[in-house]
């Protein structure tokens, strides 16, 4: 007894040209709702005789190019928005850690150790041209003592925030980690009007972790938070 032959597999039947044309006539806004399909369509070339240029094709090509650039811009904005949201979350986590400090020494330790972990950088350094009531003996491993004028020199003048995309770190501020550091964010600290300048330096081994095109609002907020917290502990002592 012979086994019955299995029916051949038949894929989905695609609509014919007349059916597509009928659908488009019934839905004239189809391409308006699906503009990406314009990039796949090939318009008919207008034939207007010798010496007459068909501008329709050029105009459509330009429209496709504009649409592609708009889509890329949209994607770039999404990437930047997600990155900013991620950085904002890390800065908030770092701030909560600093608020948990129980002493001035504890705060300095959090800034110079935990801050790097929260911000995903390889080195976080506090430096002051003079320490006022901060004890250099108790914090010599966590605070860099800098000569007068060093902050202005490191910050390339009167800048509040300086972002460096790819440059070795200054041994004066990063110490033994200077050769590891490539990308840097240098933040000026103002403890008091009459007090010497301070600096919070963040260093990363990955180039372009920080770069001049980045926004500085969150980093400025971080610097102001460090200032206020250190000032608060100084006022208690």
C-alpha positions in Angstrom: 0.0 0.0 0.0 1.5 3.3 -1.1 1.6 6.2 1.3 -0.3 9.3 0.3 1.9 12.1 -1.0 2.1 15.1 1.4 0.8 18.3 0.0 3.6 20.7 -1.0 4.3 23.6 1.4 2.9 26.8 0.0 4.2 30.1 1.3 1.9 33.1 1.8 0.6 34.6 -1.3 1.8 38.1 -1.9 -0.7 40.7 -3.4 -0.3 41.5 -7.1 0.4 44.9 -8.6 -3.3 45.6 -9.2 -4.1 44.7 -5.6 -1.4 47.0 -4.3 -2.6 49.8 -6.5 -6.2 49.3 -5.4 -5.1 49.4 -1.7 -3.1 52.6 -2.2 -6.1 54.3 -3.9 -8.3 53.4 -0.9 -5.6 54.5 1.5 -4.0 57.7 0.0 -2.3 58.5 3.4 -0.4 55.2 3.5 3.0 56.7 2.6 2.4 59.6 4.9 2.0 57.1 7.8 4.9 55.0 6.6 7.5 57.6 5.3 10.4 55.1 5.6 9.0 53.3 2.5 9.7 56.3 0.3 13.4 55.3 0.5 12.6 51.9 -1.0 10.6 53.1 -4.0 12.0 54.1 -7.4 10.0 56.8 -9.0 9.4 56.8 -12.8 11.8 59.0 -14.7 10.0 61.8 -16.4 10.8 62.0 -20.1 10.3 65.6 -21.4 12.4 65.5 -24.5 16.1 66.2 -25.2 17.8 68.8 -23.1 15.1 68.8 -20.4 16.3 67.8 -16.9 14.0 65.7 -14.7 14.1 67.5 -11.4 11.6 65.2 -9.7 14.1 62.5 -9.2 16.7 64.9 -7.7 14.0 66.4 -5.4 13.0 62.9 -4.2 16.6 61.9 -3.7 17.1 65.0 -1.6 14.0 64.2 0.4 15.3 60.7 1.1 18.6 62.2 2.2 16.9 64.7 4.5 14.7 61.9 6.0 17.8 59.7 6.6 19.6 62.6 8.4 16.5 63.3 10.5 16.3 59.7 11.5 20.0 59.7 12.4 19.6 62.9 14.4 16.6 61.3 16.3 18.7 58.3 17.1 21.6 60.5 18.3 19.3 62.4 20.6 18.0 59.2 22.1 21.5 58.0 22.8 22.5 61.3 24.4 19.3 61.4 26.4 19.9 57.9 27.8 23.6 58.7 28.6 22.6 61.9 30.4 20.0 60.0 32.4 22.6 57.4 33.4 25.1 60.1 34.4 22.5 61.9 36.4 21.7 58.7 38.3 25.4 58.1 39.1 25.8 61.6 40.4 22.8 61.3 42.6 24.1 58.0 44.0 27.5 59.7 44.7 25.8 62.6 46.5 23.9 60.2 48.7 27.1 58.5 49.6 28.7 61.8 50.5 25.7 62.8 52.6 26.2 59.7 54.7 29.6 60.8 55.9 29.9 61.0 59.7 33.1 63.1 59.9 35.1 65.4 57.7 37.8 62.7 57.2 35.0 60.2 56.3 33.7 62.7 53.7 37.1 63.1 52.1 37.6 59.4 52.0 34.2 58.9 50.2 35.1 61.6 47.7 38.5 60.2 46.9 37.6 56.5 46.9 33.8 55.8 46.5 33.2 58.7 44.1 35.3 57.0 41.4 33.3 53.8 41.7 29.9 55.7 41.5 31.0 57.8 38.5 32.8 54.9 36.8 36.2 56.7 36.7 39.6 55.3 37.6 40.8 58.2 39.9 39.2 60.9 42.0 41.5 63.4 43.6 41.0 66.3 46.0 43.6 69.0 45.9 44.0 72.3 47.7 46.6 75.1 47.5 46.4 75.5 51.2 44.3 73.5 53.7 43.1 76.1 56.1 41.6 74.0 59.0 42.0 70.7 57.2 44.8 68.7 58.7 47.3 67.6 56.1 48.7 65.0 58.5 45.4 63.2 58.9 44.5 63.4 55.2 47.9 63.2 53.5 46.9 60.1 51.5 43.6 61.6 50.3 44.4 65.3 49.7 47.0 66.7 47.4 48.8 69.8 48.6 49.3 72.2 45.7 51.5 75.2 45.4 49.9 78.7 45.0 48.5 79.2 41.6 48.4 75.5 40.7 44.6 75.4 40.3 44.6 78.2 37.8 47.4 76.6 35.8 45.7 73.1 35.9 42.3 74.7 34.9 43.9 76.7 32.0 42.9 80.0 33.6 39.7 81.0 35.3 37.5 78.1 34.1 35.2 76.4 36.6 35.1 73.1 34.7 37.7 71.8 32.2 37.1 68.6 30.2 40.1 66.9 28.5 39.4 64.2 26.0 42.8 62.5 25.6 45.9 63.7 27.5 48.1 62.1 30.2 47.2 63.2 33.7 49.4 65.6 35.7 51.6 63.8 38.2 51.1 66.9 40.4 47.5 66.0 40.9 47.1 62.3 40.0 50.4 61.1 41.5 51.2 57.5 40.5 48.0 57.1 38.5 49.0 59.9 36.1 50.3 57.5 33.5 47.0 55.6 33.6 44.8 58.6 33.2 43.9 59.7 29.6 40.6 61.6 29.9 40.0 64.1 32.7 37.4 66.3 34.3 38.8 69.1 36.4 36.4 70.9 38.7 37.3 74.1 40.6 36.3 74.2 44.3 35.5 77.4 46.3 35.4 76.7 50.0 35.2 80.3 51.1 35.8 83.7 49.4 39.0 84.2 51.4 40.2 80.6 51.2 42.7 79.3 48.6 41.4 77.4 45.6 40.7 73.7 45.5 40.2 71.2 42.7 38.3 67.9 42.3 40.0 65.9 39.5 38.3 62.9 37.9 40.5 60.7 35.6 39.6 57.8 33.4 41.9 55.5 31.5 39.4 55.5 28.5 40.0 58.4 26.1 36.9 60.6 25.5 35.2 59.6 28.7 35.2 63.3 29.2 35.4 65.7 26.2 34.9 69.4 25.5 31.5 68.8 23.7 29.9 67.4 26.9 27.5 69.3 29.0 28.9 70.4 32.3 25.8 71.0 34.4 26.0 67.7 36.3 29.7 68.1 37.0 29.2 71.6 38.2 26.4 70.4 40.5 28.8 67.8 41.8 31.5 70.4 42.5 29.1 72.6 44.3 27.8 69.7 46.4 31.4 68.8 47.5 32.1 72.4 48.3 29.0 72.7 50.5 29.6 69.5 52.3 33.3 70.2 53.1 32.3 73.8 54.2 29.6 72.4 56.5 32.1 70.1 58.2 34.6 72.9 58.5 32.0 75.1 60.2 31.3 72.3 62.8 34.9 72.0 63.8 
